[in-house]
């Protein structure tokens, strides 16, 4: 990933990652999903990145969005 971006969450479920990405973007935070899963067997990780300047706000929004399932 380019400089200036920080990984804030890792998923194994692409749909959950996309939901979180869209929630962040709806709140004005640019977000990028980097899918490193094998396309045939669906194992691997999907990482969610935000700009360094948005990490704190993104973490807060994710905590508010899913307080029980969020891991920092």
Protein Blocks (a to p, Z undefined) as FASTA:
>chain_A
ZZhiacfbdcfbfklmmmmmmmmmmnopacddddfbdfklopacddddddfklmmmmmmm
mmmmmmmlpcZZ
